[in-house]
Amino acid sequence: MLTFVRSLGVIIALVAFASILQAFGYVRLPPGLTVLITRYGSEVAWVIRGGMLALGAALYFAPPTGDDQK
């Protein structure tokens, strides 16, 4: 079972991946999400997408601590 942090990482990475697919024209996302990512231009949008993908992966692969180590 995924912990909350790992689940959050998966969600963030999936949103980033969907945004990347939208940038290449394969899917259409809701306008609200599109506006938040592309508000500051194309170059910044790619930085946001990459950062979201990296953050999602980091949260997913973070080593367990505390009670999760059992």
N, C-alpha and C positions, 0 to 999 in steps of 0.2 A: 504494500500500500504506500502511495506517495504521501510524503508529509506536506504540510501547507507550503513551505518554502519551495520544494521541488515542483509542486503543482503550479505555483505562481510563476516559476521559471519556465515551465512548459507553455503557459498561457502567453507570457511575454514573447517567447520565441516564436510561437505560432502567429501572433499578430505581426511581428516583424517579417516573418516569412511571407505572410499574405500581402503585406505592404510591398515587399520586393516583387512578388508576382504581379501586383497591380501596376507597379512602375514599368514592367515589361509588357503590360497589356493583356495578361492572361485571365485576370479576374477583376471584378468591380467590388470595391468596399463601400460601406456607408459613407456619405459625404462628411459627416462629423469627424470620423477618424482620419479621413484623407486631409481635411483642412488642418488638423492638428499637426500632422507630420510634414506637410508641404508648405506650411505658412511662411517660412523664411527662405524659400527658394530650393532649387533642385539639389545643390551641393550640400546644404545643411540637412535636407531630407535624407540623403544617403548616409550622412553621419548618424542621424537619429536611428535609421533602420539598422545600421551596423552596431550601434551601441545597444539597441534593444536586443538584437540577436546575441551579442556577447553577454549582456546581463542575464538573459534567459538561460544561456548555457552555463554561466557561472553559478546561478542559483540551483540549477538542476544537478550539477556535478559537485557542489559544495560538500565537503566531508561532514558527516553527521556529528553533532556535539550533544553533550548532556544526555538526556533520556533516550535519544534516538540511537545511541551506540549499542544498545542491547541486541 
